[in-house]
């Protein structure tokens, strides 16, 4: 599942080169997640401006030329070297238009990874255009006997409040604005969370500074909240039963005294690297704070998938769904977005220290 629905196979090399120059080849201690976010937005906006057809090899010359011309005084040399911040912004303006920088900072003109020149353009955009070039196979929920399925729970992420986090999750057009150095999620359908399909553009780092762009798909197959107490309790009982069957001493889904509030189920499509799998985003509250955590389960993997998962995939899943820095964890970024909603109302969110503005911790060599 190489590439992306916005890029043909013959574009993967130069797109990967661009992401490398913007972020992945930058030393870890100086990497800036804003540069990665900008790089993805440049690529997706360029695809949109070209009419929604996949980027190809014939686009590389014009693309590279824009960033070569934006070379900043004393800055890095592109395409052979890295892109510094000035060169990234200047190249985007040269490639897409002088309006891009200002529009990128305007929430009313961004969505689905695209930066729009006007709010009217955004209102007329339909994310289903990416489905025309998506490799969307059938849903593949776990189907093996329960005793053979694997269940795994990840570290809970503190959030400033359930309602604000749910509002962030419901805004599926913004999920692509929270990329990590592992992957980003882009919604492929209009509408909110229930039934939404996401393309996951994942970065598989085959070797140091050698990322490979791949894609997978998941669909939200169930959304439950506390207005459906019987259904919510039934699902939590099933999840707890699955985890109980595991031989290791994993963390419980809910700590003692916690109250579940929401459950969001994401089911894989054919071609996902985990195979037949589901992931559950679980929201719960304690007397002190609200949390979100991910709980996954999947069928037995073929040996070659299990080898890849053991080598790289397990760490990538842990950092993406857990309590790593926001460079690595999308849930951490969701939590910070929920805090910004509270601050916009003039409230002071009860954020724990680990979710305050961060500096990259270079001791986490999770790859």
C-alpha positions in Angstrom: 0.0 0.0 0.0 2.7 2.4 -1.0 2.1 6.1 -1.7 -1.1 8.1 -1.1 -4.4 8.9 -2.8 -2.9 12.3 -3.7 0.3 10.8 -5.2 0.9 8.2 -7.9 3.7 5.7 -7.5 6.0 7.8 -9.7 5.7 10.7 -7.3 6.5 8.8 -4.1 10.3 9.4 -4.4 10.2 13.2 -4.7 7.5 13.6 -2.1 9.5 11.5 0.3 12.5 13.6 -0.5 10.5 16.8 0.3 9.3 15.4 3.6 12.9 14.3 4.3 14.2 17.8 3.6 11.5 19.5 5.7 11.6 17.2 8.7 12.9 13.7 8.7 16.6 14.4 7.9 16.7 17.3 10.4 18.5 16.3 13.6 16.0 15.2 16.3 17.0 18.0 18.7 16.0 20.7 16.2 13.0 19.1 14.4 10.0 21.4 14.3 6.6 19.7 14.0 5.2 22.9 12.4 7.6 22.3 9.5 6.1 18.8 9.0 2.6 20.1 9.2 3.4 22.8 6.7 5.1 20.4 4.4 2.0 18.1 4.3 -0.2 21.2 3.7 1.9 22.3 0.8 1.7 18.9 -0.8 -2.1 18.5 -0.3 -2.8 22.1 -1.4 -0.7 21.6 -4.5 -2.7 18.5 -5.3 -5.9 20.4 -4.8 -4.8 23.3 -7.1 -4.0 20.8 -9.8 -7.6 19.6 -9.8 -7.4 16.5 -7.6 -5.5 14.2 -9.9 -2.6 12.4 -8.2 0.7 14.1 -8.2 3.2 12.5 -10.6 6.8 12.5 -11.8 6.0 15.3 -14.3 5.2 17.7 -11.4 8.6 17.4 -9.7 10.5 20.0 -11.8 8.0 22.8 -11.1 7.8 21.8 -7.5 11.6 21.7 -6.9 12.0 24.9 -8.9 9.8 26.8 -6.5 11.7 25.8 -3.4 15.1 26.2 -5.1 14.1 29.8 -6.0 13.1 30.5 -2.4 16.6 29.7 -1.1 17.2 31.9 1.9 20.5 33.8 2.4 22.9 31.5 4.2 20.2 28.8 4.4 20.3 25.2 3.3 20.5 24.1 -0.3 17.5 22.4 -1.7 17.0 19.9 -3.3 20.4 18.5 -2.2 20.1 19.7 1.3 17.5 20.5 3.9 14.8 23.1 3.9 15.0 25.8 6.6 11.8 27.5 7.8 12.3 30.6 5.6 12.9 28.5 2.5 9.8 26.3 3.3 7.6 29.4 3.6 9.1 31.1 0.6 8.9 28.0 -1.6 5.2 27.6 -0.6 4.4 31.2 -1.6 6.3 30.7 -4.9 4.5 27.4 -5.7 1.0 28.2 -4.4 0.7 32.0 -4.1 1.5 34.8 -1.7 -1.8 34.2 0.1 -0.8 30.8 1.4 1.1 31.8 4.5 -1.7 34.0 5.9 -4.4 31.5 4.9 -2.5 28.6 6.6 -2.9 30.5 9.9 -6.7 31.0 9.4 -8.9 28.1 10.7 -11.7 29.3 8.4 -9.5 28.5 5.4 -8.0 25.2 6.2 -9.5 21.7 6.2 -8.7 18.1 5.2 -5.0 19.1 4.9 -5.8 21.7 2.3 -5.2 25.4 2.6 -7.9 27.4 0.7 -7.5 30.8 -0.8 -11.1 31.8 0.4 -13.7 30.6 2.8 -16.0 30.0 -0.2 -13.5 27.5 -1.7 -13.4 25.6 1.6 -17.2 25.5 1.7 -17.4 24.0 -1.8 -14.7 21.4 -1.2 -15.8 17.8 -1.0 -13.3 15.4 0.6 -14.9 12.4 -1.3 -12.7 13.5 -4.2 -9.8 11.5 -2.6 -12.0 8.3 -2.7 -11.7 8.2 -6.5 -8.0 7.4 -6.1 -8.1 5.6 -2.7 -7.4 1.8 -2.5 -10.4 1.3 -0.2 -11.0 -2.4 0.3 -13.6 -4.1 2.4 -13.7 -3.7 6.2 -11.7 -6.3 8.0 -12.7 -6.6 11.7 -11.2 -9.3 13.8 -12.8 -12.7 12.9 -10.7 -15.3 14.6 -12.0 -17.1 17.7 -11.8 -14.8 20.7 -9.2 -17.0 22.4 -6.8 -16.3 19.5 -7.2 -12.5 19.2 -4.7 -10.1 20.6 -5.7 -7.3 22.9 -3.5 -4.4 23.9 -4.1 -1.2 25.9 -2.0 1.9 25.6 -1.1 4.5 28.2 -4.0 7.0 28.9 -3.6 10.6 27.9 -4.9 13.3 30.3 -7.3 15.8 28.7 -8.7 19.1 30.0 -12.3 17.9 29.6 -14.4 15.3 27.8 -16.7 17.8 26.1 -13.9 19.8 24.5 -12.1 16.6 23.4 -15.2 15.2 21.8 -15.7 18.5 19.9 -12.1 18.1 18.6 -12.7 14.5 17.5 -16.1 15.4 15.9 -14.3 18.0 13.7 -13.0 15.3 11.3 -11.9 17.8 8.7 -9.1 18.9 11.1 -7.6 15.5 12.0 -5.1 15.9 9.2 -3.8 19.0 10.9 -2.4 16.9 13.7 0.3 14.9 12.0 3.0 13.0 13.9 6.3 11.8 12.7 4.7 8.4 12.3 1.5 9.2 10.4 -1.4 11.6 9.7 -5.2 10.8 9.4 -7.2 12.5 6.6 -11.0 12.3 6.5 -12.4 11.1 3.1 -16.1 11.8 3.7 -18.2 14.8 4.5 -19.9 14.8 7.9 -18.8 14.0 11.4 -17.4 11.0 13.2 -19.9 8.1 12.8 -19.2 6.3 9.5 -16.2 8.5 8.7 -13.3 6.9 6.7 -9.8 8.0 7.2 -6.8 7.5 5.0 -3.7 7.0 7.1 -0.5 8.3 5.4 2.0 6.4 7.4 5.8 6.8 7.4 7.6 3.5 7.6 11.3 4.2 8.4 13.1 1.4 6.8 16.5 2.8 7.9 17.7 6.0 9.5 16.6 9.0 7.4 15.0 6.7 4.8 11.2 7.0 5.4 8.8 5.2 3.0 5.3 6.6 2.4 2.6 4.1 2.8 -1.2 4.2 3.3 -3.9 2.4 5.2 -7.6 2.9 5.8 -9.9 2.8 8.8 -13.6 3.6 9.3 -15.4 4.7 12.4 -17.9 1.8 12.8 -19.4 2.8 16.2 -19.7 5.8 18.4 -21.2 5.4 21.9 -21.7 7.9 24.7 -23.2 8.1 28.2 -26.7 8.7 26.7 -26.5 5.0 25.7 -25.5 3.5 29.1 -26.5 -0.1 28.4 -24.7 -0.3 25.0 -21.6 1.5 26.5 -21.4 -0.8 29.5 -21.8 -3.9 27.2 -18.8 -2.8 25.1 -16.6 -2.1 28.1 -17.4 -5.5 29.5 -16.4 -7.1 26.2 -13.2 -5.1 26.0 -12.3 -6.0 29.6 -13.0 -9.6 28.9 -10.7 -9.5 25.9 -7.8 -8.0 27.9 -8.3 -10.4 30.7 -7.6 -13.3 28.3 -4.2 -11.9 27.5 -1.3 -13.7 29.3 0.6 -10.5 30.2 -0.4 -8.2 33.1 -1.6 -5.3 31.0 -3.3 -2.2 32.4 -7.0 -2.3 33.0 -9.2 -0.3 30.6 -10.5 1.8 33.5 -8.7 2.6 36.8 -10.7 2.1 40.0 -13.6 4.5 40.3 -13.4 5.8 36.7 -16.5 6.5 34.8 -16.6 5.8 31.0 -18.2 8.5 28.9 -17.5 7.6 25.2 -16.2 4.8 23.0 -15.2 5.3 19.4 -14.5 2.2 17.3 -12.2 2.3 14.3 -12.1 -0.8 12.0 -9.4 -1.5 9.5 -9.9 -2.0 5.8 -8.1 -4.6 3.7 -4.4 -3.8 3.4 -3.9 -2.3 6.8 -0.6 -3.4 8.3 -2.3 -4.9 11.4 -4.5 -7.0 9.2 -8.0 -7.7 10.7 -8.1 -5.3 13.5 -10.1 -2.7 15.5 -8.9 0.2 17.6 -11.1 1.7 20.4 -10.7 5.3 21.7 -12.0 5.2 25.2 -12.9 8.4 27.1 -13.3 8.3 30.8 -13.4 10.5 33.9 -12.0 10.2 37.4 -12.6 12.5 40.3 -9.5 14.4 39.4 -9.3 14.5 35.6 -10.6 13.2 32.2 -8.6 10.8 30.0 -8.5 9.2 26.6 -6.8 5.9 25.8 -6.6 3.6 22.9 -7.3 -0.2 23.1 -6.6 -2.3 20.1 -7.4 -5.9 19.1 -6.5 -7.9 16.1 -6.4 -11.4 14.6 -3.2 -13.5 14.5 -0.7 -12.0 12.1 1.0 -13.8 9.3 4.7 -14.4 10.2 6.0 -11.7 7.9 3.6 -9.1 9.3 4.4 -10.2 12.8 8.1 -9.8 12.1 7.5 -6.2 10.8 5.3 -5.4 13.8 7.8 -6.7 16.3 10.7 -4.8 14.6 9.0 -1.4 14.1 5.2 -1.5 14.2 4.7 -2.1 18.0 6.8 1.0 18.9 5.1 3.1 16.3 1.7 2.1 17.7 2.7 2.8 21.2 4.1 6.2 20.5 1.2 7.2 18.2 -1.6 6.2 20.6 0.2 6.8 23.9 1.7 9.5 26.1 4.8 10.4 24.1 5.6 13.9 23.1 3.2 15.6 20.6 5.7 14.9 17.8 4.9 11.2 18.3 1.3 11.1 19.8 -1.8 12.3 18.0 -3.8 11.9 21.2 -1.4 14.4 22.9 -2.1 16.8 20.1 -5.9 16.3 20.4 -5.5 17.0 24.2 -3.7 20.3 23.5 -6.4 21.3 20.9 -9.0 20.7 23.6 -7.1 22.9 25.9 -6.9 25.7 23.3 -10.7 25.6 23.0 -11.0 26.2 26.7 -8.4 29.0 26.6 -10.4 30.6 23.7 -13.4 30.8 26.1 -11.2 32.5 28.7 -11.0 29.4 30.9 -7.8 28.0 32.4 -7.7 24.3 31.5 -6.6 21.9 34.3 -3.7 20.6 32.2 -1.1 18.4 33.8 2.5 19.5 33.3 3.2 16.8 30.7 0.7 18.4 28.3 2.0 22.0 28.5 4.2 23.4 25.7 7.0 21.0 25.1 10.5 20.6 23.9 11.4 17.5 22.0 12.9 14.9 24.3 15.8 13.4 22.4 16.2 10.5 24.8 13.1 8.8 23.3 14.7 6.9 20.5 11.4 5.1 19.8 12.4 4.1 16.3 
